[in-house]
Amino acid sequence: MADNNKKSNFSSLSQGEGRGEALITGAEALMRSLEHQGVKTIFGYPGGSIMPVFDALYDHRKELNHILVRHEQGATHAAQGFARVSGEVGVCLVTSGPGATNTITGIADAMIDSTPIVVIAGQVGTNFLGTDAFQEVDLVGITQPITKWSYQIRRAEDVAWAVARAFYVAKSGRPGPVVLDFAKNAQVEKTEYAPTKVDYVRSYLPVPEMEPEAIRQAAELINGAERPLVLVGQGVELGEAQQELRAFIEKAGMPAGCTLLGLSALPTNHPLNKGMLGMHGNLGPNINTNKCDVLIAVGMRFDDRVTGKLETYAKQAKIIHFDIDPAEIDKNVKTDVAVLGDCKETLAAVTQLLEPANHQEWIDSFRQYEEVEEEKVIRPELHPMGDTLSMGEVVRAVSDATNHEAILVTDVGQNQMMSARYFKYSKDRSMITSGGLGTMGFGLPAAIGATFGRPDRTVCVFMGDGGLQMNIQELGTIMEQKAPVKIIVLNNNFLGNVRQWQAMFFNRKYSFTPMLNPDYIKIASAYDIPAKRVFTREELADAIDEMIATDGPFLLEACVIEEGNVLPMTPPGGSVNQMLLEC
């Protein structure tokens, strides 16, 4: 959904009182509109074409807490982290030109991972549009393919409805990013203001109507299943359907596997939780995907990292797909029953029609795979024979120290997969990572955003030496805000994930993957962030205790085995049930 049509082309706008007020600038209208949406936190970076907005923001500092990031990409990832842990819309405020284009990666990341953010960017005045003016760029044109809606505000009078519509579109249905390109003339022109609400947009149906026949068919298939398997995606978290999911799987006695982004939708210790799906997931749910007779996907999109080779994926099973987005149905995997709608409602409706069941023999079949994985992969990773620390044992030690109640934020690479596998989850909305886009540099700013979204929870971010250096400047934001981010750097002196693939598939030719690293302890010190470097298990335990006990931020550098591998692994192009247990 991307356009630049006039206000009259859209939806029912209900406007409050206030027509008699004095005229205000478009910039001031933006401040009032954001406050009307309940915004309290903004991540941003000022510049020429957004300066009138920052001038207005100065007088709203008590109501709108602006977090000055060190790079606009950091602003988008921080907004994502904020949105993912809070369930609210994350907000970014940047200038035109490079300020706007620096947000592109974060916008694309938010689109593919269904994260509600609103990016407000400055733009040159309308009289300069199309002239290649200083810091002019066609932001609407650039972002249309990677947003739910991209709109250019050219008149001050359009600010209130544009903001209201942006927030409605970003959060409703399948969430996602919205861009508002704010022309400078519209920021300084005067207009009347009235609080505005949008709850309908013509041609936009955020939540498909639930179909009773689909509900009946799904229940019928599940009731007749001998080997049902539930795949839990992030849609459960986005739809706040965690309790409905549990009731669903418990009533019918169905084992479940979780996608990377869906990991915290079901507590790790739930007896029906059989682990993570996908390329580096657990053996049981991956192998049994190709043995189940009914596969029930809930709020997930059958990503290629989950399915592996599509030609061999769950061909023996009837497929039930619960999703809010009709575009996901039959996109990758042919569905037998599509249950469209909000999964909080659709899961409850199907659960009502389920017959209580206990598929104990089927559940027990996972045990043999769990025992093999425990012996060949998990135990060697958590209790390595050598003296050098492994990535997995560092992750588990931090998880244990936080009583498995912390929010996990990860960067991308081996650190991401190891964190996902060995961290444990006991609370909702506890897994924040870049899933679909795989954005290195995501972790640090996302963790900053998470501390503002849930200041009541401990935020631990795991990253590699590569990912940290992609947005290392955000240590400045942590310093300024005293953001209580617990930073764990798994330093293996390699771009580890690429190195692993080079070892496995490219004859160990380590083409530009070794890393010459700076002294991260000195860097942390320069930013006034307490830090420790550890090499041994004894040092690790003490350092974790110190990190947890420290108020505010802390950087823990764990020097881990250089050529460690994430296992099991479905090789690229391989079938989901053909996982490698060793390199």
C-alpha positions as CSV (number, residue, x, y, z in Angstrom):
1,M,0.0,0.0,0.0
2,A,1.8,3.1,-1.2
3,D,0.4,6.2,-2.7
4,N,0.4,10.0,-2.6
5,N,-3.3,10.6,-3.1
6,K,-5.2,13.4,-1.4
7,K,-6.9,13.0,1.9
8,S,-10.3,12.9,0.3
9,N,-9.5,9.5,-1.3
10,F,-9.3,7.8,2.0
11,S,-11.4,6.6,4.8
12,S,-13.6,7.8,7.5
13,L,-11.8,10.3,9.6
14,S,-13.4,11.3,12.8
15,Q,-12.1,14.7,14.1
16,G,-12.4,16.0,17.6
17,E,-13.1,19.5,18.8
18,G,-10.7,22.3,18.4
19,R,-11.5,24.1,15.2
20,G,-11.5,27.4,17.0
21,E,-7.9,27.1,18.0
22,A,-5.2,29.5,16.8
23,L,-3.2,28.4,13.8
24,I,-0.1,26.3,14.4
25,T,2.8,25.2,12.3
26,G,2.8,21.8,10.6
27,A,5.8,20.9,12.8
28,E,3.7,21.7,15.9
29,A,0.8,19.7,14.5
30,L,3.2,16.7,14.1
31,M,4.1,17.0,17.8
32,R,0.5,17.1,18.9
33,S,-0.4,14.3,16.5
34,L,2.3,12.0,17.9
35,E,1.2,12.8,21.5
36,H,-2.4,12.0,20.4
37,Q,-1.2,8.6,19.3
38,G,0.3,7.9,22.7
39,V,3.9,8.3,21.6
40,K,6.4,8.9,24.4
41,T,9.7,7.8,22.8
42,I,11.3,8.9,19.5
43,F,14.6,7.7,18.0
44,G,16.2,10.3,15.7
45,Y,18.9,12.5,14.3
46,P,18.4,16.1,13.3
47,G,19.4,17.8,10.0
48,G,18.5,20.7,7.7
49,S,15.2,19.6,6.2
50,I,13.7,18.4,9.5
51,M,15.0,21.3,11.6
52,P,11.6,23.0,12.1
53,V,10.3,19.8,13.5
54,F,13.2,19.5,16.0
55,D,12.5,23.2,16.9
56,A,9.0,22.2,17.8
57,L,10.2,19.1,19.6
58,Y,12.2,21.3,21.9
59,D,9.0,22.6,23.5
60,H,7.6,19.0,23.9
61,R,10.7,17.5,25.6
62,K,8.7,16.6,28.7
63,E,6.1,14.7,26.8
64,L,8.2,13.3,23.9
65,N,11.5,11.7,24.9
66,H,13.8,12.0,21.9
67,I,16.7,9.5,21.9
68,L,19.6,10.9,19.9
69,V,21.2,7.9,18.1
70,R,24.5,8.1,16.3
71,H,23.3,6.9,12.9
72,E,19.9,6.8,11.2
73,Q,20.1,3.1,10.6
74,G,20.5,2.8,14.4
75,A,17.3,4.9,14.8
76,T,15.2,2.4,12.8
77,H,16.6,-0.7,14.5
78,A,16.1,1.0,17.9
79,A,12.5,1.7,16.9
80,Q,12.2,-2.0,15.9
81,G,13.5,-3.2,19.2
82,F,11.1,-0.8,21.0
83,A,8.2,-2.0,19.0
84,R,8.9,-5.7,19.3
85,V,9.1,-5.8,23.1
86,S,6.3,-3.3,23.8
87,G,3.8,-4.1,21.1
88,E,3.6,-0.3,20.4
89,V,4.6,1.5,17.2
90,G,8.3,2.6,17.1
91,V,9.0,6.1,15.8
92,C,12.0,7.5,13.9
93,L,12.7,11.1,13.0
94,V,15.4,11.9,10.5
95,T,16.4,14.5,7.9
96,S,16.2,14.2,4.1
97,G,18.7,12.8,1.6
98,P,21.3,10.6,3.3
99,G,19.4,10.8,6.6
100,A,16.4,9.3,4.9
101,T,18.4,6.7,2.8
102,N,20.2,5.6,5.9
103,T,16.9,4.3,7.2
104,I,16.3,2.0,4.2
105,T,17.8,-1.1,5.7
106,G,15.8,-0.8,8.9
107,I,12.6,-0.2,6.9
108,A,13.2,-3.3,4.8
109,D,14.0,-5.3,7.9
110,A,10.8,-4.1,9.6
111,M,8.7,-5.0,6.5
112,I,9.9,-8.6,6.2
113,D,9.7,-9.2,10.0
114,S,6.3,-7.4,10.4
115,T,7.4,-4.8,12.8
116,P,5.3,-1.6,13.2
117,I,7.4,1.5,12.9
118,V,6.7,5.0,11.5
119,V,9.7,6.7,9.9
120,I,9.2,10.5,9.6
121,A,11.8,12.1,7.3
122,G,12.4,15.7,6.3
123,Q,12.1,16.6,2.7
124,V,13.0,19.7,0.6
125,G,10.2,22.2,0.1
126,T,7.6,21.4,-2.6
127,N,8.9,24.2,-4.8
128,F,12.3,22.4,-4.9
129,L,11.0,18.9,-5.7
130,G,12.4,17.4,-8.8
131,T,15.2,20.0,-9.1
132,D,17.9,17.8,-7.5
133,A,18.1,20.2,-4.7
134,F,20.5,19.8,-1.8
135,Q,19.7,16.5,0.0
136,E,16.7,15.8,-2.1
137,V,15.9,12.2,-2.8
138,D,12.6,10.5,-3.9
139,L,12.0,8.7,-0.5
140,V,8.4,7.7,-1.4
141,G,9.6,6.1,-4.6
142,I,12.4,4.3,-2.9
143,T,10.4,3.0,0.0
144,Q,7.1,2.0,-1.7
145,P,8.2,-1.6,-2.2
146,I,9.4,-2.0,1.4
147,T,6.5,-0.3,3.3
148,K,2.9,-0.8,4.0
149,W,2.3,2.9,3.1
150,S,4.6,5.6,2.0
151,Y,3.3,9.2,1.8
152,Q,4.6,12.7,1.2
153,I,3.1,15.4,3.3
154,R,3.1,18.6,1.2
155,R,0.6,20.7,3.2
156,A,0.5,21.5,6.9
157,E,-3.3,20.8,6.9
158,D,-2.6,17.2,6.0
159,V,-0.3,16.4,9.0
160,A,-3.0,15.3,11.5
161,W,-4.7,12.8,9.2
162,A,-1.5,11.5,7.7
163,V,0.0,10.7,11.1
164,A,-3.3,9.1,12.3
165,R,-3.4,7.0,9.1
166,A,0.3,6.1,9.4
167,F,-0.2,4.7,12.9
168,Y,-3.4,2.8,12.0
169,V,-1.7,1.2,8.9
170,A,1.5,0.4,10.8
171,K,-0.2,-1.4,13.7
172,S,-3.3,-3.0,12.2
173,G,-3.5,-6.4,10.6
174,R,-0.1,-7.7,9.8
175,P,2.1,-4.9,11.2
176,G,4.8,-3.2,9.2
177,P,6.7,0.1,8.5
178,V,5.2,3.3,7.2
179,V,7.1,6.3,5.9
180,L,6.0,9.9,6.0
181,D,8.1,12.2,3.8
182,F,7.6,15.7,5.3
183,A,8.2,18.6,3.0
184,K,9.9,21.5,4.7
185,N,7.2,24.0,3.6
186,A,4.6,21.9,5.3
187,Q,6.6,22.0,8.5
188,V,6.5,25.8,8.7
189,E,3.1,26.6,7.2
190,K,0.3,27.4,9.5
191,T,-2.9,25.3,9.9
192,E,-5.8,24.6,12.2
193,Y,-5.4,21.4,14.2
194,A,-7.8,18.9,15.6
195,P,-7.0,15.5,17.1
196,T,-7.7,12.9,14.4
197,K,-8.5,9.2,14.4
198,V,-8.4,6.8,11.5
199,D,-9.9,3.4,11.9
200,Y,-10.8,2.6,8.3
201,V,-9.0,2.9,5.0
202,R,-10.8,2.1,1.7
203,S,-9.5,-1.0,0.0
204,Y,-7.5,-2.0,3.0
205,L,-8.8,-5.0,5.0
206,P,-6.3,-5.5,7.8
207,V,-8.0,-8.6,9.3
208,P,-9.8,-11.0,7.0
209,E,-13.2,-12.2,8.2
210,M,-13.1,-15.5,9.9
211,E,-14.8,-18.3,7.9
212,P,-16.8,-20.8,9.9
213,E,-16.3,-23.5,7.2
214,A,-12.5,-23.1,7.4
215,I,-12.7,-23.4,11.2
216,R,-14.8,-26.6,10.9
217,Q,-12.4,-28.1,8.4
218,A,-9.3,-27.4,10.4
219,A,-10.8,-28.9,13.5
220,E,-12.0,-31.9,11.6
221,L,-8.5,-32.5,10.2
222,I,-6.9,-32.1,13.6
223,N,-9.4,-34.4,15.3
224,G,-8.6,-37.1,12.8
225,A,-4.8,-36.7,13.0
226,E,-2.6,-39.3,14.5
227,R,0.6,-37.3,14.2
228,P,-0.2,-33.6,14.3
229,L,2.6,-31.0,14.5
230,V,2.2,-27.3,15.2
231,L,4.6,-24.7,13.8
232,V,4.6,-21.6,15.9
233,G,5.5,-18.3,14.3
234,Q,5.9,-14.7,15.4
235,G,2.2,-14.1,14.4
236,V,1.3,-15.6,17.8
237,E,3.3,-12.9,19.6
238,L,2.1,-10.1,17.3
239,G,-1.5,-11.2,17.9
240,E,-1.1,-11.6,21.6
241,A,-2.3,-15.1,21.2
242,Q,0.1,-16.9,23.5
243,Q,-2.6,-18.2,25.9
244,E,-4.8,-19.3,23.0
245,L,-1.9,-21.2,21.5
246,R,-1.3,-23.1,24.7
247,A,-5.0,-24.0,25.1
248,F,-4.9,-25.2,21.4
249,I,-2.0,-27.5,21.7
250,E,-2.8,-28.7,25.2
251,K,-6.4,-29.7,24.4
252,A,-5.4,-31.8,21.4
253,G,-2.0,-33.0,22.8
254,M,0.0,-31.7,19.9
255,P,3.8,-31.2,19.9
256,A,5.0,-27.8,18.6
257,G,8.1,-26.3,17.1
258,C,8.9,-22.6,17.0
259,T,10.4,-20.4,14.2
260,L,13.3,-18.2,15.1
261,L,11.0,-15.2,15.7
262,G,8.3,-17.3,17.4
263,L,10.6,-18.8,20.0
264,S,9.2,-16.9,23.1
265,A,5.6,-17.5,22.1
266,L,5.8,-20.8,24.0
267,P,7.9,-21.2,27.1
268,T,11.0,-23.3,26.5
269,N,10.1,-25.7,29.3
270,H,6.5,-26.3,28.1
271,P,6.2,-30.1,27.8
272,L,4.8,-29.8,24.2
273,N,7.6,-27.4,23.0
274,K,9.9,-29.6,20.9
275,G,12.3,-26.8,20.0
276,M,13.3,-24.6,17.1
277,L,12.5,-25.1,13.5
278,G,14.8,-24.3,10.6
279,M,18.3,-24.6,9.2
280,H,20.0,-24.6,12.6
281,G,16.9,-25.8,14.6
282,N,16.4,-28.9,16.6
283,L,16.5,-32.4,15.1
284,G,13.1,-33.6,16.3
285,P,10.8,-31.0,14.9
286,N,12.7,-30.8,11.7
287,I,12.8,-34.5,11.0
288,N,9.2,-35.1,12.2
289,T,8.0,-32.3,9.8
290,N,8.4,-35.0,7.2
291,K,6.6,-37.6,9.3
292,C,3.6,-35.8,10.6
293,D,0.2,-36.4,9.0
294,V,-1.2,-32.9,9.8
295,L,1.0,-29.9,9.8
296,I,-0.5,-26.8,11.4
297,A,1.3,-23.5,10.8
298,V,0.3,-20.6,13.0
299,G,1.4,-17.1,12.1
300,M,4.4,-18.1,10.1
301,R,5.3,-17.7,6.4
302,F,7.1,-20.9,5.5
303,D,10.4,-19.1,5.0
304,D,13.0,-21.0,3.1
305,R,15.2,-21.3,6.2
306,V,12.4,-23.3,7.8
307,T,11.3,-25.4,4.8
308,G,14.6,-26.3,3.2
309,K,13.9,-28.0,-0.1
310,L,10.3,-27.3,-1.0
311,E,10.0,-30.3,-3.2
312,T,10.4,-32.6,-0.3
313,Y,8.8,-30.5,2.5
314,A,6.0,-32.3,4.4
315,K,4.6,-33.9,1.2
316,Q,2.9,-36.6,3.4
317,A,1.0,-34.2,5.5
318,K,-2.3,-32.2,5.2
319,I,-1.4,-28.5,5.7
320,I,-3.4,-26.1,7.8
321,H,-2.3,-22.5,7.7
322,F,-3.5,-19.9,10.2
323,D,-2.5,-16.4,9.1
324,I,-3.7,-12.8,9.0
325,D,-2.2,-12.1,5.6
326,P,-3.9,-13.8,2.6
327,A,-0.8,-13.2,0.5
328,E,1.0,-15.8,2.6
329,I,-1.4,-18.6,1.8
330,D,-0.1,-21.0,-0.9
331,K,2.9,-18.6,-1.5
332,N,5.5,-21.3,-0.8
333,V,3.6,-24.3,0.6
334,K,0.3,-25.5,-0.8
335,T,-2.4,-25.4,1.9
336,D,-5.3,-27.8,2.4
337,V,-7.1,-25.6,4.8
338,A,-6.5,-21.8,5.1
339,V,-7.7,-20.3,8.3
340,L,-7.6,-16.5,7.7
341,G,-8.0,-14.0,10.5
342,D,-6.5,-12.9,13.8
343,C,-5.0,-16.0,15.3
344,K,-6.2,-14.9,18.8
345,E,-9.7,-15.4,17.5
346,T,-9.2,-18.3,15.0
347,L,-7.2,-20.4,17.4
348,A,-9.9,-20.1,20.1
349,A,-12.6,-20.9,17.6
350,V,-10.8,-24.1,16.4
351,T,-10.0,-25.1,20.0
352,Q,-13.7,-25.1,20.9
353,L,-14.3,-27.8,18.2
354,L,-11.3,-29.9,19.2
355,E,-11.8,-33.3,20.9
356,P,-9.4,-33.7,23.8
357,A,-6.6,-36.0,22.7
358,N,-3.3,-37.4,23.8
359,H,-0.8,-38.3,21.0
360,Q,1.6,-39.8,23.5
361,E,3.2,-42.3,21.1
362,W,3.8,-39.5,18.6
363,I,5.2,-37.2,21.2
364,D,7.5,-39.9,22.5
365,S,8.9,-40.3,18.9
366,F,10.7,-37.0,19.4
367,R,12.8,-38.5,22.3
368,Q,15.1,-40.5,20.1
369,Y,16.1,-37.4,18.1
370,E,16.5,-35.4,21.4
371,E,18.8,-38.0,22.8
372,V,21.0,-38.0,19.6
373,E,21.2,-34.2,19.5
374,E,21.9,-34.1,23.2
375,E,24.8,-36.5,22.8
376,K,26.3,-35.3,19.5
377,V,25.7,-31.6,19.6
378,I,24.2,-30.0,22.8
379,R,26.4,-31.7,25.5
380,P,29.7,-31.0,23.6
381,E,28.6,-27.4,23.1
382,L,27.5,-26.7,26.7
383,H,30.3,-28.8,28.3
384,P,33.3,-28.6,25.9
385,M,36.2,-30.9,26.5
386,G,38.8,-28.1,25.8
387,D,39.8,-25.1,27.8
388,T,38.5,-22.6,25.3
389,L,35.0,-21.2,25.8
390,S,32.2,-22.2,23.4
391,M,29.5,-19.8,22.2
392,G,26.7,-22.0,23.4
393,E,28.0,-22.3,27.0
394,V,28.4,-18.5,27.2
395,V,24.8,-18.1,26.1
396,R,23.4,-20.7,28.5
397,A,25.4,-19.2,31.4
398,V,23.9,-15.8,30.8
399,S,20.4,-17.3,30.4
400,D,20.8,-19.2,33.7
401,A,22.0,-16.0,35.5
402,T,18.9,-14.1,34.5
403,N,16.6,-17.0,35.5
404,H,15.6,-17.3,31.9
405,E,13.5,-14.1,32.3
406,A,15.6,-11.7,30.2
407,I,14.8,-10.3,26.8
408,L,17.2,-11.8,24.3
409,V,18.4,-9.5,21.5
410,T,20.8,-10.8,18.9
411,D,22.8,-9.7,16.0
412,V,23.1,-11.9,12.9
413,G,25.4,-14.8,12.3
414,Q,26.7,-17.7,14.5
415,N,25.9,-15.6,17.6
416,Q,22.3,-15.4,16.5
417,M,21.8,-19.1,16.0
418,M,23.7,-20.1,19.2
419,S,21.7,-17.5,21.2
420,A,18.4,-18.7,19.8
421,R,19.3,-22.4,20.5
422,Y,20.8,-22.1,24.0
423,F,18.9,-19.2,25.6
424,K,15.7,-20.2,27.4
425,Y,12.4,-18.3,27.3
426,S,9.9,-18.0,30.0
427,K,8.1,-14.7,29.1
428,D,6.3,-13.4,26.0
429,R,8.1,-11.1,23.6
430,S,11.5,-12.1,24.7
431,M,13.2,-12.8,21.3
432,I,14.3,-9.8,19.3
433,T,16.4,-10.5,16.2
434,S,16.6,-9.8,12.5
435,G,14.9,-12.8,10.9
436,G,14.0,-12.4,7.2
437,L,16.5,-9.8,6.2
438,G,19.4,-11.0,8.4
439,T,20.8,-7.6,9.1
440,M,24.2,-7.5,10.7
441,G,24.4,-4.4,12.9
442,F,20.8,-4.9,14.1
443,G,21.6,-6.1,17.6
444,L,23.1,-3.1,19.4
445,P,20.6,-0.4,18.4
446,A,17.7,-2.9,18.7
447,A,18.8,-3.6,22.3
448,I,18.8,0.1,23.1
449,G,15.3,0.4,21.8
450,A,14.2,-2.6,23.9
451,T,15.4,-1.0,27.1
452,F,13.1,1.9,26.4
453,G,10.2,-0.4,25.4
454,R,10.5,-2.5,28.5
455,P,12.5,-0.7,31.1
456,D,11.3,-3.2,33.7
457,R,13.2,-6.1,32.1
458,T,16.8,-7.1,31.7
459,V,18.0,-6.8,28.1
460,C,20.8,-9.0,26.9
461,V,22.3,-8.6,23.4
462,F,24.6,-11.2,21.9
463,M,26.7,-10.2,18.9
464,G,29.8,-11.3,17.1
465,D,32.9,-9.2,16.5
466,G,31.6,-8.5,13.0
467,G,28.1,-7.3,13.9
468,L,29.3,-5.1,16.7
469,Q,31.5,-3.1,14.4
470,M,28.7,-2.5,12.0
471,N,26.9,-0.1,14.3
472,I,29.5,0.3,17.1
473,Q,28.8,4.1,17.1
474,E,25.6,3.4,19.1
475,L,27.8,2.8,22.1
476,G,27.6,6.6,22.2
477,T,23.8,6.4,22.5
478,I,24.2,3.9,25.4
479,M,26.7,6.2,27.1
480,E,24.4,9.3,26.8
481,Q,21.2,7.6,27.8
482,K,22.9,5.2,30.4
483,A,20.8,2.6,28.7
484,P,21.1,-0.6,30.7
485,V,22.1,-2.9,27.8
486,K,24.0,-6.0,28.8
487,I,26.3,-6.5,25.8
488,I,27.9,-9.9,25.3
489,V,30.4,-10.1,22.5
490,L,31.2,-13.6,21.3
491,N,34.6,-12.9,19.8
492,N,36.0,-15.6,17.6
493,N,38.1,-13.3,15.3
494,F,36.1,-14.4,12.3
495,L,33.0,-13.6,10.4
496,G,31.9,-16.9,11.8
497,N,28.9,-17.9,9.8
498,V,30.5,-17.2,6.5
499,R,33.6,-19.0,7.7
500,Q,31.5,-22.1,8.6
501,W,30.1,-22.2,5.2
502,Q,33.5,-21.7,3.7
503,A,34.7,-24.7,5.8
504,M,31.8,-26.9,4.8
505,F,31.2,-26.0,1.2
506,F,34.3,-24.1,-0.1
507,N,37.2,-26.3,0.8
508,R,38.1,-24.2,3.9
509,K,39.2,-21.3,1.8
510,Y,38.7,-18.5,4.3
511,S,38.2,-15.7,1.8
512,F,38.2,-12.4,3.8
513,T,36.5,-13.9,6.9
514,P,39.4,-13.6,9.4
515,M,38.9,-10.4,11.5
516,L,41.6,-8.2,13.0
517,N,39.8,-6.7,15.9
518,P,40.3,-3.6,18.1
519,D,40.5,-3.7,21.9
520,Y,36.8,-3.7,22.8
521,I,37.6,-3.1,26.5
522,K,39.4,0.1,25.6
523,I,36.6,1.1,23.3
524,A,34.0,0.5,26.1
525,S,36.2,2.5,28.5
526,A,36.2,5.4,26.1
527,Y,32.4,5.3,26.2
528,D,32.4,5.0,30.0
529,I,30.8,1.5,29.8
530,P,32.1,-1.0,32.4
531,A,33.6,-4.0,30.6
532,K,35.4,-7.3,31.2
533,R,37.2,-9.7,28.9
534,V,37.1,-13.4,29.7
535,F,38.9,-16.5,28.5
536,T,38.1,-19.2,31.1
537,R,34.9,-20.6,32.7
538,E,35.9,-19.3,36.1
539,E,36.3,-15.8,34.7
540,L,33.0,-16.1,32.8
541,A,31.0,-17.0,35.9
542,D,32.4,-14.0,37.8
543,A,32.0,-11.6,34.9
544,I,28.4,-12.6,34.4
545,D,27.6,-12.0,38.0
546,E,29.3,-8.6,37.8
547,M,27.4,-7.8,34.6
548,I,24.0,-8.6,36.1
549,A,24.8,-6.8,39.4
550,T,25.9,-3.6,37.5
551,D,23.3,-0.9,37.2
552,G,23.3,0.5,33.6
553,P,25.2,-0.9,30.7
554,F,28.0,-3.5,30.7
555,L,30.1,-5.1,27.9
556,L,31.3,-8.6,28.4
557,E,33.8,-9.9,25.8
558,A,33.9,-13.7,25.7
559,C,36.9,-15.0,23.7
560,V,35.4,-18.2,22.2
561,I,36.8,-21.0,20.1
562,E,37.7,-19.5,16.7
563,E,36.4,-22.2,14.5
564,G,33.3,-23.3,16.3
565,N,30.3,-24.4,14.3
566,V,26.6,-24.1,14.7
567,L,25.0,-27.6,14.5
568,P,22.8,-29.3,13.5
569,M,22.5,-27.9,10.1
570,T,20.3,-28.4,7.0
571,P,22.7,-27.8,4.1
572,P,21.5,-25.1,1.6
573,G,19.1,-26.7,-0.8
574,G,18.8,-29.8,1.4
575,S,15.6,-31.4,2.8
576,V,14.5,-30.4,6.2
577,N,14.9,-33.9,7.6
578,Q,18.5,-34.3,6.4
579,M,20.4,-32.4,9.1
580,L,24.1,-32.6,9.5
581,L,25.3,-33.3,13.0
582,E,28.9,-32.6,12.3
583,C,31.0,-30.7,9.8
